[in-house]
Amino acid sequence: MKFDKLAQLIQFLREDLSIPADSISLALRQGEDAPHLLPTILWQYGLVTIEQLDRIFDWLETTRT
């Protein structure tokens, strides 16, 4: 995942889904070598609901560059 896209995703997570920065940081550390897995890691750790995960995937789909 490109840095710009990752930054946009993090902004979406914080602003639209109100995911705490600590949760995002934890998921980023766990997926350090694979930032494209951030949504899945958030869900695996119980930091987002399945509905939020769905919204994340929808957002990723609509913001493809």
N, C-alpha and C positions, 0 to 999 in steps of 0.2 A: 504494500500500500504506500503510495507516495505521501510525503510529509504533508503537503497541502490538504490532501484528502483526509488524512488522519486527523489533522488539526480541525477540519470541518466536522468530522465525525465526533470528536471530543466536544466541540462546541454544541452540536446537536444533543449529545447525551446530557450535557450539563444544563442547557437552556430549555430544551423541549421536554426532556424526560426527567429532569431534576435528579440525575444520578450524582451522588456526592463525588467530589474530586478524589477523596481517599479511595473510593471504590474503583474509580477509573485508574488511579495510580497502581493499585494492587493488581488489577487485571493486566495492565501494561507490563508490570514486572514479571508476572507469570508467563506472559506471551512475548517476552523480550525479543526472541528470535523470529517471531511470527506475528507482527502487529495486525495482520489481516484476520487473525483469529480473535481479536478483541471482543466482538459481540458474543461469540460462543463462550469465551472464558468468563465474561460477565454473567452469563446465564448459568454456566456450570457451578460457579461459586455462589449462586443464589442472589446475585447483586441486581439482577433484572428479572422481571416476570416473563413468561412466555409471550404475553401480549406485547410487552416492551420489546422483546427480541424481534417479534414480527414487525413492529414499527421501525426498528433499526434496519432490518433487511429491506423493507419497503423504501426507506430513505436511501440506502446504499444503491438500490436499483434505479431510483429516479435521479440520482446525482452522479451517475456514471459519466466519466469523461474519457 
